[in-house]
Amino acid sequence: MISCYNGIMKKNQFISIVWKEGKHYVAQCLNIDVSSFGKTKKEAIENLREALELYFEDRPFRLPKVESPSIEVRQFQHA
């Protein structure tokens, strides 16, 4: 994604995760809590890009930095 600040164009790196849930793929941005889905992985990622553009349309562009993400698996029991 490219943002503009004081007329200067800047590329921003977003870290996202994609997984299959039922018949759809879900794409979630780890920098901010925005996600989307699609029938294919490619479609889910494209829909996430569009969702991010809409998210930043009315907000100042501040992107938290995500460093060294890891996937943690936890188990719990429930009734």
PEKA-V841697 format. One record per helix or strand of 2 or more residues. SS is the DSSP state (a for helix, b for strand). FROM is the first residue (numbers start at 1). TO is the last residue. If there is no record, write none. Layout:
SS:FROM:TO
SS:FROM:TO
//
This chain:
b:2:5
b:8:11
b:16:21
b:24:29
b:34:38
a:41:57
//
